[in-house]
Amino acid sequence: MKVHVLTLFPRLFEAFLEESIVGIAADKGALQVDLVDFRRFATDRHHTVDDRPYGGGPGMVIKPEPVFAAVDEVLQRSGRPGMPKILLTPQGAPFDQRRAEWLAAQPECLVLCGRYEGFDERIHRGYDWLEWSLGPFVLSGGEIAAMALIEASARLLPGVLGHEDSARQDSFVNDLLDHPHYTRPERFRDQSVPDVLLSGDHERIARWRRQEAETRTASWASRHTACTERQER
Ligand SMILES: C[S@@+](CC[C@H](N)C(=O)[O-])C[C@H]1O[C@@H](n2cnc3c(N)ncnc32)[C@H](O)[C@@H]1O
């Protein structure tokens, strides 16, 4: 999986790309991230990427020229002009596990991170973007959202997680949320590991885990519905 990330802050990705599962995915060659600082594509002396909004108002808007030049360069260099192009915006479709799975199945994609007040509208209209959001809140830039996309999909790539099963049993992968997990010590601050997990009876353990997962899923679904209804009101 190759991801071209267009950003004004490539250094934000440095530690992220070296550590933990994402670092392992990169070391194994399963993930390749190409960081493109689109400031490089600004042609004026000061490498200007933003300007004041037409019509007035606060903040600065990302100019179209450097973004179009950077996107065109990546598409041309890759030889895959049809690759998925993801524009990060709080107004986009919510990123979720289904989208992470879809992304993990793409050999190559481009992710555009905004800053300031966001993009000149002609950028939105200039390509066949998938506009995705990390959630209904406003970050200062798209970089954390891009990292979320990369991490959620990289852990699904074959051979990246130590145990292939761990991604399969994760929440949202199936219709059920994950069950509770315990490790040593057996007793900690008045809380004990449930007896069933110490029983060695694998059928009982599987049944207990399934029941716990079902209870959590039902509770999550009712909280989620209540939350959506509140937002609709
Ligand atoms: C401060 S935000 C711009 C917000 C914009 N003025 C609005 O109200 O919709 C700057 C950039 O951060 C990124 N961003 C902010 N919140 C995001 C979110 N929830 N999901 C994805 N990207 C986000 C986008 O790339 C956006 O262009």
The ligand as a Gaussian input file, in Angstrom:
#p B3LYP/6-31G(d) Opt

LIG

0 1
 C       -9.318000      24.470000      10.688000
 S       -9.745000      23.250000       9.520000
 C      -10.830000      24.118000       8.434000
 C      -12.251000      24.025000       8.882000
 C      -13.222000      24.703000       7.928000
 N      -13.115000      26.130000       7.991000
 C      -14.629000      24.286000       8.317000
 O      -15.187000      24.888000       9.225000
 O      -15.151000      23.306000       7.748000
 C       -8.279000      23.079000       8.559000
 C       -8.098000      21.717000       7.921000
 O       -8.010000      20.725000       8.918000
 C       -8.489000      19.500000       8.414000
 N       -9.521000      19.005000       9.332000
 C      -10.059000      19.681000      10.365000
 N      -10.967000      18.946000      11.010000
 C      -11.010000      17.761000      10.370000
 C      -11.769000      16.586000      10.572000
 N      -12.672000      16.474000      11.530000
 N      -11.550000      15.547000       9.724000
 C      -10.650000      15.654000       8.728000
 N       -9.904000      16.748000       8.492000
 C      -10.081000      17.786000       9.306000
 C       -9.010000      19.740000       7.013000
 O       -8.053000      19.297000       6.078000
 C       -9.193000      21.247000       6.990000
 O       -9.037000      21.766000       5.691000

